[in-house]
Amino acid sequence: MEWINPHSYLTVNVKDADGKVQKWAFELGGPESLRRAGLSRADRGGMKPGDQVTVMALAAKDGSNSGFLQEIKMGDGRVFKLATDPNGQ
């Protein structure tokens, strides 16, 4: 995870249906929004390279392997909500 202003970034490796690994890049809010979600720059929510995570994101309209990250679910079940849904829920 790149923890920078004005937007942070998370890059993940994703296996497709054929088992091939594809790299995806997700944009997140800035450091203050990450802190509000419960992440800290020091430990990044405990994420380490190689950890398995599940992400929910708005995919890029151009079809590239990128998007705007909404939520990260860690392997231990913790969830970091990084954006509110469009209905304000």
N, C-alpha and C positions, 0 to 999 in steps of 0.2 A: 504494500500500500504506500502510495506517495502522499504524504501529509503536507499539502502546500495550499497557499492562497492564490487565486480566489476559489479554486476547485481542487479537490483531491481526486486521486485515481486509484482504482484497484484492477489489477490484471490477474486473470484466472485461466487455467488450462481446463478445457471442457472436452470430454470424450463425446464424439458424435455417434449416431446409430451404428456406424461401421467400426467403432472402436478407435477411430483416428482422433488424435488430440488436436484441438484447435485453440488458439489463444484468443481470449475475449478481453476487451478493455472497457471498464466502466467508469464513468464520471460520477463523482459524489459532490456534495456540498463542501463548503470550506471547513476549516478546523473547528470553528464555533459550532456549526451544526453537528459535526461528529461528536464533539463533547456533550452536546445536549442529548445525543442518542446513547451516551454511555461509553463511548470509546475515548481512549486517551492516546496522546502521541507516544507516550512511553511504552505502552504494551499493545496498542492497536486491538484492544478487546481480547488479547491473548492469541491473536492470529499469528501463525508462523508459516513460512514457505512450506508447502506440501500439505497443510491442513485441508481437510475436506470441508467445504462450505456449500450451502445452497443459497442462491441469490434470486431475488425478484427484481426485475428491471424493466424499464421502458426501452424497447429495442430501437436502434437507430433506423430512421426512415429510409436511409440509403442502402440498407441490406448488409452493411458491414458488421463485423463481429464486435459491436460496441453498443453502448446504451447508457441511460441514466439510472444509476442504482437506487432502488427503493428500500430494499431490506436485505440483510445478511443473516442467515441462520447458521450458527456454529454447529459442529459435530456433537457438542455436549448439550444441544437443545436451546442454548441462549439465542435470543433474537435481538438484533439491532435494527430498529426502524429508522431509516434515514430520510424519509419524506412522507408527508401525509398524502392520503389518497385524494383524487380530484374532488370528492364529495365532502372533504373536510373531516372524515372519520378517523 
